[in-house]
Amino acid sequence: QVQFVESGGGLVQPGGSLRLSCATSGVTWGNYAMGWFRQAPWKERELVASMTPDDWYTNYIPSVRGRFTISRDDAKRTLFLQMDRLKPEDTAVYSCNAIGPGSSGLFRSWGQGTQVTVSS
């Protein structure tokens, strides 16, 4: 059974930093590109950062490029997202998943996500 458990969110002031973690189980680690998604209120879920399994190529949406860094620990099967210089528009629930067609989540079993709130 595939499971994702996200943690590390919280309330932070603009300009602050957070480091998110996603522990996985049931995923054949190394077979999939992995990504961080976010969903803000009244908006569709979007893929914000991704990393391939072999060459660790990373990709980001323009609004977070240069501020967010995705990484992975293959031994621990854990995905990370370092978020710096946070902005109010980064406020959302952040979740991880393997990446499927159309930059959607591959597995149906999403985790509970972790809330990130950027506010003064």
C-alpha positions as CSV (number, residue, x, y, z in Angstrom):
1,Q,0.0,0.0,0.0
2,V,1.4,3.4,-1.0
3,Q,1.5,6.0,1.7
4,F,2.8,9.5,1.9
5,V,3.3,11.3,5.2
6,E,4.1,15.0,4.9
7,S,5.4,17.2,7.8
8,G,7.2,20.5,8.4
9,G,4.6,23.0,7.6
10,G,3.6,25.9,9.8
11,L,3.0,29.6,10.1
12,V,5.9,31.8,9.0
13,Q,6.4,35.5,8.2
14,P,7.1,36.7,4.7
15,G,10.8,36.2,3.9
16,G,11.0,33.2,6.3
17,S,11.9,29.6,5.6
18,L,10.5,26.1,6.1
19,R,11.7,22.6,5.3
20,L,9.1,20.1,4.4
21,S,9.6,16.3,4.5
22,C,7.6,13.5,2.9
23,A,8.2,10.0,4.2
24,T,7.0,7.3,1.7
25,S,6.2,3.7,1.9
26,G,5.0,1.2,-0.6
27,V,6.6,3.1,-3.5
28,T,9.3,1.4,-5.5
29,W,11.8,4.2,-4.8
30,G,13.9,5.0,-7.8
31,N,11.3,4.1,-10.4
32,Y,9.5,7.4,-10.4
33,A,10.0,11.1,-10.7
34,M,8.8,12.5,-7.4
35,G,7.3,15.9,-6.8
36,W,5.8,18.4,-4.4
37,F,2.4,19.7,-5.1
38,R,0.4,22.4,-3.5
39,Q,-3.2,23.4,-3.3
40,A,-4.3,26.9,-2.2
41,P,-7.9,27.6,-1.2
42,W,-10.3,27.7,-4.2
43,K,-7.5,26.7,-6.6
44,E,-6.5,23.5,-8.4
45,R,-3.6,21.4,-7.1
46,E,-0.4,22.3,-8.9
47,L,3.0,20.6,-9.2
48,V,5.6,23.1,-7.9
49,A,8.9,21.0,-7.9
50,S,10.0,17.7,-9.2
51,M,13.1,15.5,-9.3
52,T,13.9,12.5,-11.5
53,P,15.1,9.3,-10.0
54,D,18.3,8.6,-12.0
55,D,20.0,11.9,-12.7
56,W,18.3,13.9,-10.0
57,Y,17.3,16.5,-12.6
58,T,15.1,19.1,-10.9
59,N,12.4,21.4,-12.3
60,Y,10.4,24.2,-10.7
61,I,7.5,26.4,-11.6
62,P,8.7,29.9,-12.3
63,S,7.1,31.5,-9.2
64,V,9.3,29.3,-6.9
65,R,12.4,28.9,-8.9
66,G,15.4,30.2,-7.0
67,R,13.6,30.1,-3.7
68,F,12.6,26.4,-3.3
69,T,14.9,23.4,-3.5
70,I,13.7,19.8,-3.8
71,S,15.9,16.9,-2.7
72,R,15.6,13.3,-1.8
73,D,17.1,10.7,0.5
74,D,16.9,7.4,-1.3
75,A,18.1,5.4,1.7
76,K,15.2,6.8,3.8
77,R,12.8,7.0,0.9
78,T,12.1,10.6,1.9
79,L,11.5,13.7,-0.2
80,F,12.3,17.2,1.0
81,L,11.4,20.7,0.0
82,Q,13.5,23.6,1.3
83,M,11.5,26.8,1.0
84,D,13.2,30.1,1.4
85,R,12.1,33.7,1.0
86,L,8.5,32.7,1.4
87,K,5.7,34.9,0.1
88,P,2.1,35.1,1.1
89,E,1.1,33.6,-2.2
90,D,3.0,30.4,-1.2
91,T,0.3,29.7,1.4
92,A,-1.2,26.3,0.6
93,V,-1.4,22.7,1.6
94,Y,1.7,20.9,0.4
95,S,1.7,17.2,-0.6
96,C,4.0,14.9,-2.3
97,N,3.5,12.1,-4.8
98,A,5.1,10.4,-7.8
99,I,4.5,12.3,-11.0
100,G,2.0,10.9,-13.4
101,P,0.7,12.0,-16.8
102,G,0.1,15.7,-17.2
103,S,2.1,16.5,-14.1
104,S,-0.6,15.0,-11.9
105,G,-0.1,12.8,-9.0
106,L,0.5,9.2,-10.0
107,F,-1.0,7.5,-7.0
108,R,-4.5,8.0,-5.7
109,S,-3.5,7.7,-2.1
110,W,-2.5,11.2,-1.3
111,G,-1.2,12.0,2.2
112,Q,-2.9,14.5,4.5
113,G,-0.5,17.2,3.4
114,T,1.1,19.9,5.5
115,Q,-0.3,23.4,5.8
116,V,2.1,26.3,5.0
117,T,0.8,29.7,5.9
118,V,2.9,32.8,5.1
119,S,1.5,35.8,6.9
120,S,2.7,38.7,9.0
